[in-house]
Amino acid sequence: MKIAVLGIGFMGFPMARRLCEAGHEVHVWNRSREKAERVAACGATVHGRAADAVREAEVAISMLENGAVVHDVLFEHGVAAAMRAGALLIDMASIKPREARDHAARLGALGIAHLDAPVSGGTVGAEQGTLAIMAGGKAADFERAQPVFQALGRATHVGPHGAGQLAKLANQMIVGITIGAVAEALLFAARGGADMAKVREAISGGFADSRILQVHGQRMVERDFAPRARMSVQLKDLRNALSTMEESGFDAPITALFEQLYADGIEHGLTDLDHAGLFVELASRNGMQ
């Protein structure tokens, strides 16, 4: 397939590379061209304008920072106008559900299909092709996208336009809250004199075990907070969740608490840490190194 990838950052780069390796004809664009140039070695064609990257594409993927950027690239940079009728836009960024529904409607008026299909799994999942992909939109368009999804991970059709973003927000609520629970529990154990690494080992396999305990818990033990998914991104997703909840009148006190905790961490200089860096904020509150 002819596939365009817009946004070659932490996630977009390994995803574009996997699409090249799967044998697709890949065209890429990024605001900073040097980031896009990295995929040229894999056989991708680099474009200086987003509109040029999508002009002949059957499928265009956007992996951009937020909903405002997606809107700007689609409708101000000429991407929507350049895409041919019948093409499919798969938005894999994490944005608000109402933004996804608005984009789908505007693209549909131009004869362009749309899926909102955000992902979970981080850079490791992107590199290994094991991403969890949550897709919202028409079932027929989901089927059309299978050759793309198969190169990137496991895709599930969760409902109409906007539903993919709802699933991603639910995912991010669970991730952000569980990171906080693991961090607080390990710090509590350490304060009492237990070996944090051994506590993590001891509770692995029990009811408290989770992917978060295994991956992020290990990062906490090693004090490895190099960014895979940043604190700032986690905060953005929690705020998107709260904004969406407000629209529907849903009360979420736990999510609201963790939004404040991540915001406090960022205010204290932790912006560019991995989201497991909430551990640092909680340690600081307790006077622990």
Stockholm file with secondary structure:
# STOCKHOLM 1.0

chainA/1-289         MKIAVLGIGFMGFPMARRLCEAGHEVHVWNRSREKAERVAACGATVHGRAADAVREAEVAISMLENGAVVHDVLFEHGVAAAMRAGALLIDMASIKPREARDHAARLGALGIAHLDAPVSGGTVGAEQGTLAIMAGGKAADFERAQPVFQALGRATHVGPHGAGQLAKLANQMIVGITIGAVAEALLFAARGGADMAKVREAISGGFADSRILQVHGQRMVERDFAPRARMSVQLKDLRNALSTMEESGFDAPITALFEQLYADGIEHGLTDLDHAGLFVELASRNGMQ
#=GR chainA/1-289 SS CEEEEECCSTTHHHHHHHHHHTTCEEEEECSSHHHHHGGGGGTCEECSSHHHHHTTCSEEEECCSSHHHHHIIIIISSHHHHSCTTCEEEECSCCCHHHHHHHHHHHHHTTCEEEECCEESHHHHHHHTCEEEEEEECHHHHHHTHHHHHHHEEEEEEESTTHHHHHHHHHHHHHHHHHHHHHHHHHHHHHTTCCHHHHHHHHTTSTTCCHHHHHHHHHHHHTCCCCSSBHHHHHHHHHHHHHHHHHHTCCCHHHHHHHHHHHHHHHTTCTTSBGGGHHHHHHHHTTCC
#=GC SS_cons         CEEEEECCSTTHHHHHHHHHHTTCEEEEECSSHHHHHGGGGGTCEECSSHHHHHTTCSEEEECCSSHHHHHIIIIISSHHHHSCTTCEEEECSCCCHHHHHHHHHHHHHTTCEEEECCEESHHHHHHHTCEEEEEEECHHHHHHTHHHHHHHEEEEEEESTTHHHHHHHHHHHHHHHHHHHHHHHHHHHHHTTCCHHHHHHHHTTSTTCCHHHHHHHHHHHHTCCCCSSBHHHHHHHHHHHHHHHHHHTCCCHHHHHHHHHHHHHHHTTCTTSBGGGHHHHHHHHTTCC
//
